Amino acid sequence: MIFKGLEISVSGMDAQRVRFEITASNIANVNSTDAGNGEPYRRKVPVFKSVLEEEMGKPIYKVKVVKIEEDKSPFKLKYDPTHPDADENGYVKLPNVDPLREMVDMMSAIRTYEANLTAFNTHKDMINKAIEILRV
C-alpha cells in the first residue's frame, strides 16, 4: 500500500507521455495532404479513463489511455490547382490540425507530466524519510 502513490503518479506520467507523442505526431503532419488513403491526415486525440483498483478495501484511482480516436472535424480547403492532390475544382484538402491548438495541448501535457513527477518525487522522499526514522 505504501507504494500506491508512486503507481498513481507513474500512471499519470505515462498517460501524459502518450498525449505528448500524439500531439507531436499531429504537429508533424500539419501539412500532410495524403495519408495513404486518399485523404489528408486526421488529427488524433487520446481518450483517458480513470481506472478504479482496490487494495485492502481502499479505492485507488489511476489514469490510462484506453484508445486513440481521430478528430472528425472537417478538413480545411485551400485553392491550389497546381498541387498534385488538388481535386477537379482546384481545391486541396488539408489536415484538420491547428498548430496553435496542438502547441497548447503539448504545453498542457508537459505541465501535467511535471506535476505528476513532482508528486512522485514528494512521495518517494516521504518514503525515504520514513525509512530513515525507522532505522533509528
C-alpha positions as CSV (number, residue, x, y, z in Angstrom):
1,M,0.0,0.0,0.0
2,I,2.9,2.3,0.7
3,F,3.9,2.4,-3.0
4,K,0.4,3.1,-4.4
5,G,1.1,6.8,-4.5
6,L,4.1,6.2,-6.8
7,E,2.0,3.9,-9.1
8,I,-0.7,6.6,-9.4
9,S,1.9,9.2,-10.4
10,V,3.5,6.8,-12.9
11,S,0.1,6.1,-14.5
12,G,-0.4,9.9,-14.9
13,M,3.1,10.4,-16.3
14,D,2.5,7.5,-18.8
15,A,-0.8,8.9,-19.9
16,Q,0.7,12.4,-20.5
17,R,3.7,10.8,-22.4
18,V,1.2,9.2,-24.8
19,R,-0.7,12.6,-25.1
20,F,2.6,14.3,-25.9
21,E,3.6,11.8,-28.5
22,I,0.2,12.1,-30.2
23,T,0.4,15.9,-30.2
24,A,3.9,15.7,-31.7
25,S,2.5,13.4,-34.4
26,N,-0.3,15.9,-35.1
27,I,2.2,18.8,-35.5
28,A,4.5,16.7,-37.7
29,N,1.6,16.0,-40.1
30,V,0.1,19.5,-40.2
31,N,0.8,19.7,-44.0
32,S,0.3,16.0,-44.9
33,T,-2.3,16.1,-47.7
34,D,-2.3,12.4,-48.4
35,A,-2.1,9.9,-45.5
36,G,-2.1,6.9,-47.9
37,N,-5.9,6.5,-48.1
38,G,-6.6,9.4,-50.4
39,E,-7.5,11.7,-47.5
40,P,-5.3,14.1,-45.6
41,Y,-4.0,13.3,-42.1
42,R,-6.7,13.4,-39.5
43,R,-5.9,14.9,-36.1
44,K,-5.6,12.2,-33.4
45,V,-6.9,12.6,-29.8
46,P,-6.2,10.3,-26.8
47,V,-9.1,9.1,-24.7
48,F,-8.3,8.8,-21.0
49,K,-10.1,6.7,-18.4
50,S,-10.0,6.7,-14.7
51,V,-9.4,3.1,-13.5
52,L,-10.5,2.1,-10.1
53,E,-8.5,-0.6,-8.3
54,E,-8.9,-1.8,-4.8
55,E,-6.3,-2.9,-2.4
56,M,-7.2,-3.9,1.1
57,G,-10.6,-2.4,0.7
58,K,-9.4,1.1,-0.3
59,P,-10.0,2.6,-3.7
60,I,-7.1,3.6,-5.8
61,Y,-7.6,5.7,-8.9
62,K,-5.2,5.5,-11.9
63,V,-5.5,7.0,-15.3
64,K,-5.0,5.1,-18.6
65,V,-5.2,5.8,-22.3
66,V,-8.0,3.5,-23.4
67,K,-7.9,4.4,-27.1
68,I,-6.8,7.0,-29.7
69,E,-9.6,8.5,-31.7
70,E,-9.5,10.5,-34.9
71,D,-10.9,14.0,-34.7
72,K,-14.0,14.1,-37.0
73,S,-13.9,17.8,-37.6
74,P,-13.9,18.9,-41.3
75,F,-10.7,19.3,-43.3
76,K,-9.5,22.7,-44.3
77,L,-9.8,23.6,-48.0
78,K,-7.2,25.6,-49.9
79,Y,-7.4,26.7,-53.5
80,D,-4.2,25.5,-55.3
81,P,-4.9,24.0,-58.7
82,T,-1.1,23.2,-59.2
83,H,-1.0,21.0,-56.1
84,P,-0.8,17.2,-57.0
85,D,-3.5,16.4,-54.5
86,A,-6.0,19.1,-55.8
87,D,-9.4,17.9,-56.8
88,E,-11.1,18.7,-60.1
89,N,-12.1,22.2,-58.8
90,G,-8.5,23.0,-57.8
91,Y,-9.0,22.6,-54.0
92,V,-6.7,20.7,-51.8
93,K,-7.9,19.1,-48.6
94,L,-5.6,20.0,-45.7
95,P,-5.4,18.2,-42.3
96,N,-7.8,19.3,-39.6
97,V,-4.8,20.1,-37.4
98,D,-4.5,23.6,-35.8
99,P,-0.8,24.1,-34.9
100,L,-1.7,26.6,-32.1
101,R,-4.1,24.2,-30.5
102,E,-1.6,21.5,-30.7
103,M,1.1,23.6,-29.0
104,V,-1.3,24.5,-26.2
105,D,-2.1,20.7,-25.8
106,M,1.6,19.9,-25.8
107,M,2.3,22.6,-23.1
108,S,-0.6,21.2,-21.0
109,A,0.7,17.7,-21.3
110,I,4.2,18.8,-20.3
111,R,2.9,20.7,-17.2
112,T,0.7,17.8,-16.2
113,Y,3.6,15.4,-16.6
114,E,5.8,17.7,-14.4
115,A,3.0,17.8,-11.8
116,N,2.9,14.0,-11.6
117,L,6.7,13.9,-11.5
118,T,6.7,16.3,-8.5
119,A,4.1,14.2,-6.7
120,F,6.1,11.1,-7.4
121,N,9.3,12.7,-6.0
122,T,7.5,14.0,-3.0
123,H,6.0,10.6,-2.2
124,K,9.4,9.0,-2.7
125,D,11.1,11.5,-0.3
126,M,8.4,10.8,2.3
127,I,9.1,7.0,2.0
128,N,12.8,7.7,2.4
129,K,12.2,9.8,5.5
130,A,10.0,7.2,7.0
131,I,12.7,4.6,6.4
132,E,15.3,6.9,8.0
133,I,13.1,7.3,11.0
134,L,12.6,3.6,11.4
135,R,16.3,3.0,11.3
136,V,16.9,5.0,14.4
